Amino acid sequence: MNRNHNFVIPALLAALLAGCSGGNTTPSATGTAPALAATVGSATSWTSAKWGGGGYVTGLFYHPSNSSLLYARTDVGGAYRWNASNSSWIPITDGIGWGGGEGAYHGVESLALDPNNDQLVYIMTGQSLDSASHGRLYVSSNRGTTWTHYDVPFPVNGNANGRGTGERLAVDPNNPSTLFYGSRTSGLWKSTDSGQTWNQVTGLSSTIANGGGMMGVEQVVFDTSTKGSGQPTWIMWATVAPDYAQAAGLTSTLYKSTNGGYSWTPVTVPSNVSGYYIPHTVRAADGNFYMVFNQGVGQGINGPSFLYKFGATVGNGSWTQLKSSTTNGFGGLDVFGSGSTARIALGMTGWSDTSKQIQVSDDGGNNWHEVEAGMPHTSDSCVGWIEGVTIDPANRDHIMHIHGGGVCETMNASSSSPTWSPKVNNLEETVTLSLVTAPVGASYKYINSAGDIGTWVDTDLATRPTRGPLNSWSSGNSADMAWSDPTYIAASGVDNANGHVVKGFWSGDSGNSWSQFSSLPTGAAANGSEVQSIAVPSRNNVIWAPPDSVPSYSTNSGASWTATNLPAFGATWNGYYRAYRLAADRKNPSKVYAFDSGGAPWSNETGKVYISYDGGHSFGLSGMWGAQSMAPNGWHDTSMAVNPNAEGDIWVTDGNSLYHSVNSGWNWVQVGTFASANGTKGATKVALGKPLAGSSYSAAIYVEGTLNGQWGIFHSDDGGATWARFNDDMHQFGDNNVLAADQSTYGRIYVNGAARGVIYTN
């Protein structure tokens, strides 16, 4: 395909020539101008912008010997520890990894605590069930302040279906160097050296099963209330999902070992729940077990479902049915006390009957009543995906449950009308897909386009935002504002609550009110991927680049669209969506830049930058006075930023190197020594923010990538002549979706990390 379009007419050529020399006194990256060295030192103070939850917490855990210690695990956003002194959550996995797929290890499939040592924490992590993938066990000896990790010989996926299932990882309370893990695809595993090495427990099964939806061995429970004897716990139980039982030729979904896990015998379950999943098992103080049985599997399922009490000490065990439902699936389960006065709390995971959310029995399961649905709530109703319920071991009236938006709690569960509130202070698990900061003087800080929570204009970092086009379940994909008139905003997204429909919006009053685009550009409706871009040169003028499509422009806030002359993509690459990345020049709205990253590393199509001099209507290829050699890479490993303080000043990362142009893209120089190394990309994101006072370049530069073999965020105050690392090892946040810099506060950047909301430096 011919990508070199013949746009060089005399008037345009004159404009191009003027753009090469007009008014830009910014030094080039050659360092010939006087330079102020990059400020040395890391940004060690990071704060979460307020949203409050927003993601799926998949488990809550009190330490078995210290009820003041409470932990939470999430499906994609790491783990947290509760800080009672200020009633907020402490993220404890922000130091885990950066780049090279490290974000996958923020998917926590299971968490375990050693009852003999309240400093020890174990988390099993990963986000793939591919047979070639291996998870990681992270171990902390200081309650999650620092971690050591060991690769495990089986795949782990903290974000897979049924991720709210009870704990697969278990520490032998009598012999705590022994750990067991119920894997999804390869049976039961055992470690005798605190997780450093693992062996499959072939006494249960040696089968390695295939299938991304496999639930496998769901839970391991030790049949003891003792601890610290130094001898193995001989009697233990394992629940086995019917999918793995069938693949492995097992005859039951419940197994018992009397020799420390060496061999296992099937236990017959009641006939009406034969072949059901057992996502939650709780051992009460009297040795009885309480088990949930669901015909379906995963979050949000409906019935039929059953709750049984299992008298494990009576012969081969006796079963007593306590509750059943044909409509609601049964989710979380916890028991306080034992016998006829036991308080049992049972979560409803389905949506068929929203009059039931948390059912409680105070007489061991004979009678039940609702304690949440229809009760007072101080905020969101906390409905849906109630896969985990926890009763405070020190206070039976304090009940918490997890759900799709975080954690909810009541402190007065025995009241006739319990009051429920979110318990999500500083627990931030949203996924920002795009973030654009506002110019100095705007009434807001930035526009956040995020998965599942939509698009929001943030005016106060300490307060949950209220300015957005949709207040229902939605996803924001891209947004921009007119730099000289930031009250005008345009945004794209997906209305998930109403059929996952792609929509576009504009606001003329800084996000206080919104109007929907009355039409969509070609290609937009077909694909709701975040791989897309919007640029706003001026009020009413919008350019939208949908996934795998030619960008279009509108001069009337989306009432109509006209295709630009940018080349159509010749191919898409194995599911890699491709889109032009658009940016309007902040000094001259007639100039708009479009960057095509090539689509994928193996596309053999080099990255290219195109330039428009008529507000984004027609484009020409840049680099006429110097060949571009930008590497091909996917959308998420590349970026483009314009300097808002200088016309024609553009920065591009191609996944390997950092490039700079001071003349609207006609000449490009490679800046710094960023280069891919050790499995990490060289330069993936670039952002420009308020400059350091007295610096020789008109913006502070921040780059995510690999410099001198080290991956991280780096910054420069002298136009890229010198660099210093900006983050430190305690603030790595896994992988990162966005990098944006504040225009009003020097040294403030915004990142997302691996599903950690919006995090900013102070």
Secondary structure, 3 states (H helix, E strand, C coil): CCCCCCCCCHHHHHHHHHHHHCCCCCCCCCCCCCCCCCCCCCCCCEEECCCCECCCEEEEEEECCEEEEEEEEECCCCEEEEECCCCEEEECCCCCCCCCCHHHHHCEEEEEECCCCCCCEEEEECEECCCCCCCEEEEECCCCCCCEEEECCCCEECCCCCCCCCCCEEECCCCCCCEEEECCCCCEEEECCCCCCCEECCCCCCCCCCCCCCCCEEEEEECCCCCCCCCCCCCEEEEECHHHHHHHCCCCCEEEECCCCCCCEECCCCHHHCCCECCCEEECCCCCEEEEEECCCCCCCECCEEEEEEECCCCCCEEEEEEEECCECEEEEEEECCHHHCEEEEEECCCCCCCCCEEEECCCCCCCEECCCCCCECCCCCCCCCCCEEECCCCCCCEEEEECCEEEEECCCCCCCCCEEECCCCCECCEEEEEEECCCCCCCCEEEEEECEEEEEECCCCCCCCECCCCCCEEEEEEEEECCEEEEEEEEEEEHHHCCEEEEEEECCCCCCCEECCCCCCCCCCCCCCCCEEEEEECCEEEEECCCCCCEEECCCCCCCEECCCCCCCCCECCECCCCEEEECCCCCCCEEEEECECCCCCCCCEEEEEECCCCCCCEECCCCCCCCECCECHHHCEEEECCCCCCCEEEECCCCEEEECCCCCCCEEECCECCECCECCEEEEEEECCCCCCCCCCEEEEEEEECCEEEEEEECCCCCCCEECCCCCCCCCCCCCEEECCCCCCCEEECCCCCCCEEEC
